[in-house]
Amino acid sequence: MIKMDKQAKSDLVVVGLFLVGVVVLLGFVFASTFTSFNGATNFTLREDVYDIVNISVNLTLDASNNVTWVNITFPVGVSLNLTSNASSLTKNMSYDSVNRILTFFNDSRYILMNSTLNNGTFWVNISAATAGNFNITIDVYNKTSLITRGNISLYVNDSSYPTGISTTSLVVNGNYSGNVVLNFSITEDLPDTVIFNITNSAGVQNQTLTASRQGSTSYYNATMITSTLPDGLVILIVQVNDTLMGTSGTDISLSNRSWNITFRVDDTSPSVVLTSSSATIDTLVLTSTVTDATLTSSSCTIDRSGASVTAGSGTNVQTITESGLACGTPYNYIVTCTDSAGNSGSSSSTSFSTTDCSSSGVSSGGSSSTSWSMTYSPLESELVSTEGYTKEMKVKERIKVEVYSEGFSSGSKETHYVGIKEIKSDSVVVEVASTPIEVELNAGEDVSVDVNEDGYYDVYVKLNEIVNNKADLTIMKVYEEVPVEAEGSAVETSGEIVTSGEVPDEEKSAPWMIIIIVLVILAATIGGGVAWKNR
């Protein structure tokens, strides 16, 4: 026979009581059911329609346990009609709209359920805005302690027809090539299928695509491969099918919606041909003509930085202009045009020449004997700006400057040039022509020239530096009166005048000497003849 002391007996009693408590608690917790009024553990509703849901709570409670309140928590997307909720029990209600919790409690007795009244039914009036599957959670409390928790499944059926088909990925009559993502927004909760049917202008179906839903959004997309389609107009038909709604009669037509858009498929690169429109000694005007499979407009670029491209007459004609060129010189051009579908095509490299130097019709006070290889034509705004026009130039390159007889823009106009005659190690010989004036400048030195002999300096030139055998010049148009002390001189410079363009005094007197000699000879001849006659 086993004997236990008092401490052992006490410990055994505690353990026994603990085990009894566990058994009771387990019986309490698991002896609970949550069902619908007919015993089911789920409910089925129609989307956007309010309906009464009956929830039965059945508990096994002993005399020492009471239920003080029951919480019913609704999922996001489920709305509660607060005026149509009730219970078979003596109760009060409150609703936490933030957390979507409806609470049933007994405000007078503080006991909602006990061992005698151990079941009850709760009626709630709810609706779901979207179709889908949801869970309603029921929590049973004894004061502040959670006794048990249960779930009721809520199935919400689709009750809306597909509507609102739209897209931002396509433009009506737009041009597309390559792999194009077709992205459509469809107002429909659970469509069975979304199909993209693509047909050509003759009504022949060329491609069928099944769209995929993008997560939980309303967007459906698929990728169209244009290389499998013929170039030209095509029609995309979007078909949305909702078989849950399309059962019979009118439902069938309403549940199958379609929408279409017309656009162009263009996988052919444009063909570009370059021709000459006109040519002068320093300017070329060219025309690029684009031939494209879908006859859509094109934008073009030129491979020469000095040339500009502007739209000509018609959507596929462009005009290319380049000025400041050397006379009698060929230039090669390549034009690249891109159609609205993104296909690019280029012309072959084509040579065009400016007219011969002898064909110049420019009015000026004189000319230079140098054969220039390049003529730059800056904008008038650049020449009259306070900063002037700065350019790095090599030998035999020049800049065109148009000078007016009355200020910057009034009176008769003459064309003059500032050119580089020679580049030395530390100086540059600059020629200002019409009547050629040559000045040798070191870095930082400048020259002002009165090119039209009107008593005002017209052109200002400064040598900034010599870089990589190029002269960095700043040229400005000015209108500054020649100082009184400098009258008779067309040049003011901090450099050295090489050739002033003025005629030396001895050269000026030479014609008069010839005239005087001729007159003397004539007089002598006449006088001798008279003397001979009188003899």
ABEGO torsion letter per residue (X at the ends): XBBBBAAAAAAAAAAAAAAAAAAAAAAAAABBBBBBAAGBABBBBBBGBBBBBBBBBBBBBBAABBBABBBBBBBBGBBBBAAABBBABBBBBBBBAAAGBBBBBBAAAGBABBAABABBBBBBBBBBABBEBBBBBBBBBBEABBABBBBBBBBBBBABBBBGBBBAABBBGBBBBEBBBBBBBBBBABBABBBBBBBBAAGBBABBBBBBBBEABABBBBBBBAAABBBEBBBBBBBBBBAAABABEAAAAAABBBBBBBBBBBABBBBBBBBBABBBAABBBBBBBBBBAAGBBBBBBBABAABBBBBBBEAABBBBBBBGBBBGBBBBBBBBBBBAAGBBBBBBBBBBBBBBAAABABBBAEBBABBBABBBBBBAAAAABAAEBBBBBBBGBBBBBBBBABEAABEBBBBBBBBBABBBAABBBBBBOBBBBBBBBBBGBBBBBBAAGAGBBABBBBBABBBGGBBBBBBBBBBBBBBAAABGBABBBABBBABAGBBBAAAAAAAAAAAAAAAAAAAAAAAAAAAAAAX
